[in-house]
Amino acid sequence: MGLSSIEAYDLVADEYDHFYSRPGHLLENAALIEILRGAGLLAVGKHILDLGCGTGSVIVPHADNQHYTGLDGSEGMLVLARRRFAAARFQRWRWGEDFPVSDGCMDVVLSIFGAFNYAADPLRAFEEVRRVLRAGGRFFLMITTAESEVLVANGLKVQRCAYEPLNLLQLIRKVEGLRATIIPFSARHYVLAGRKHD
């Protein structure tokens, strides 16, 4: 039996940010932040829940750290995140578990660069998104069509879900109160973006 995704990311935690500091990745990060800012998702005072936050290096520098909560299964990643961003809140959590926050307390739920591909039960994840969002709250879930580059570079293969955009859109429509659309982001990523209606 192979490594779990959590074990694999623990192994690469120390090199993760360096690996993704290459020019192509930095351009992707900058484009993502501009999209999120343009949509008002990173505004001061927004309560943000980041699913699969890793080291926090993409979102936290641009978010209101007092209202940011990052969840990840990799303790190695969370150690680095807590060290770098002391004002933000980070908690260990695994896909399939309830989000460890109260009902209706978040303005934004994010999951970027393929973290959502580790959700084995996306319908349950969507139901949790609905539960924790305030009325009018927004979500931005980025799905990848490629393997994790840092894991591949280290010869690590883990199970991940290769979701089809239209299948996820059909699932999200089963969750009362959530509406979503598909947004292409890059050759390797697309986004399910939407909101919780009153």
C-alpha positions in Angstrom: 0.0 0.0 0.0 1.3 3.5 -0.9 1.6 6.6 1.1 -1.4 8.6 2.1 -1.5 12.2 0.8 -0.9 13.4 4.3 2.2 11.3 4.7 3.5 12.4 1.3 3.0 16.1 2.0 4.7 15.7 5.4 7.7 14.3 3.5 7.9 17.3 1.1 6.9 20.1 3.5 10.4 21.6 4.0 10.9 22.0 0.2 7.3 22.8 -0.8 7.5 26.6 -0.9 10.9 26.6 -2.6 9.7 24.1 -5.2 6.7 26.4 -6.0 8.7 29.6 -6.1 9.6 29.0 -9.8 8.6 31.8 -12.2 5.7 29.8 -13.8 4.2 29.0 -10.4 4.7 32.6 -9.1 2.7 33.9 -12.1 -0.1 31.4 -11.4 -0.1 32.5 -7.8 -0.2 36.2 -8.8 -3.1 35.6 -11.2 -5.0 33.7 -8.6 -4.6 36.5 -6.0 -5.7 39.1 -8.5 -8.9 37.1 -9.3 -9.7 36.6 -5.6 -9.0 40.3 -4.8 -11.1 41.4 -7.8 -14.0 39.4 -6.5 -13.6 40.9 -3.0 -12.8 37.6 -1.4 -9.7 38.7 0.3 -11.0 42.0 1.7 -10.2 43.2 5.2 -12.7 41.7 7.7 -13.6 38.7 5.5 -13.7 35.5 7.5 -11.9 33.0 5.3 -11.7 29.2 5.6 -8.9 27.7 3.5 -9.3 23.9 2.9 -6.0 22.2 2.3 -4.0 25.3 3.1 -0.6 23.7 3.1 2.1 26.2 4.3 -0.3 29.1 3.9 2.1 30.8 1.6 -0.3 31.6 -1.3 -3.3 33.1 0.5 -2.3 34.2 4.0 0.0 37.1 2.9 -3.0 38.6 1.1 -5.7 37.9 3.6 -6.8 39.5 6.9 -4.9 37.2 9.2 -7.1 37.9 12.2 -10.0 36.3 10.3 -8.2 33.5 8.4 -8.5 29.8 9.3 -6.4 27.3 7.4 -7.1 23.5 7.6 -4.7 20.8 6.5 -3.9 17.2 7.2 -0.1 17.5 7.0 1.4 18.5 10.4 4.7 19.2 8.6 2.9 21.9 6.5 1.1 23.3 9.5 4.3 23.7 11.5 5.7 25.9 8.7 2.5 27.8 8.4 2.2 28.6 12.1 5.9 29.6 12.2 5.5 32.1 9.3 2.0 33.4 10.1 1.5 33.6 13.8 -1.6 35.8 13.6 -3.6 33.4 11.5 -5.3 30.3 12.8 -4.3 26.8 11.5 -5.7 23.5 12.5 -5.1 19.9 11.6 -8.0 18.4 9.7 -8.7 15.7 7.1 -11.0 15.5 4.1 -14.1 13.6 5.1 -14.2 15.3 8.5 -16.6 18.1 9.5 -15.0 21.5 9.1 -14.1 22.4 12.7 -15.9 25.8 12.6 -19.3 26.9 13.6 -22.4 27.1 11.4 -22.7 30.3 9.3 -19.4 31.8 10.5 -17.5 32.2 7.2 -17.7 34.7 4.4 -15.4 32.8 2.1 -14.4 29.1 1.7 -11.4 28.5 -0.5 -9.5 25.4 -1.7 -6.8 26.1 -4.2 -4.4 24.4 -6.6 -5.9 20.9 -6.3 -6.3 20.4 -2.6 -10.0 19.6 -3.4 -8.8 16.6 -5.4 -8.2 14.8 -2.1 -11.8 15.0 -1.1 -13.1 11.5 -1.6 -16.7 12.5 -0.9 -17.2 15.9 -2.7 -20.9 16.0 -1.9 -20.2 15.9 1.8 -17.6 18.6 1.3 -20.2 20.8 -0.5 -22.6 20.2 2.3 -20.0 21.4 4.8 -19.3 24.4 2.6 -23.0 25.3 2.8 -23.1 24.8 6.6 -20.2 27.1 7.4 -21.0 29.9 5.0 -23.0 32.9 6.0 -26.0 33.8 3.7 -24.4 35.4 0.7 -21.0 33.8 1.5 -18.9 32.8 -1.4 -16.8 29.7 -2.3 -13.9 29.2 -4.7 -12.8 25.6 -5.1 -9.9 25.0 -7.5 -9.6 21.5 -9.1 -6.5 20.3 -10.9 -6.3 17.9 -13.8 -2.6 17.1 -13.2 -0.6 15.2 -10.5 1.1 17.3 -7.8 4.3 18.5 -9.3 6.3 18.4 -6.0 5.2 14.9 -5.3 6.0 13.7 -8.8 9.5 15.4 -8.6 10.1 13.4 -5.4 8.9 10.1 -6.9 5.8 10.0 -4.7 2.4 8.9 -5.9 -0.8 9.2 -3.9 -4.4 8.6 -4.6 -6.3 11.6 -5.7 -9.7 12.1 -7.4 -9.8 13.1 -11.0 -13.0 15.0 -11.1 -14.9 16.1 -14.2 -16.1 19.7 -14.0 -19.7 18.9 -15.0 -20.0 16.0 -12.6 -19.0 18.3 -9.7 -21.4 21.0 -10.9 -24.2 18.4 -10.9 -23.3 17.4 -7.4 -23.2 20.9 -6.1 -26.7 21.5 -7.5 -27.9 18.8 -5.1 -27.0 20.9 -2.1 -29.8 23.3 -1.3 -28.8 26.9 -1.2 -25.5 26.6 -3.2 -25.2 27.9 -6.7 -22.0 27.5 -8.7 -20.4 28.0 -12.1 -17.3 26.6 -13.7 -14.4 29.0 -14.5 -11.3 27.9 -16.5 -8.2 29.1 -14.7 -5.3 27.4 -16.6 -4.5 24.4 -18.7 -4.2 22.4 -15.5 -6.9 24.0 -13.2 -10.5 25.0 -13.2 -12.6 26.5 -10.5 -16.1 25.9 -9.1 -17.1 29.3 -7.9 -20.4 30.4 -6.4 -22.3 31.5 -3.3 -24.7 30.5 -0.6 -28.1 32.0 -1.2 -30.4 33.3 1.5 
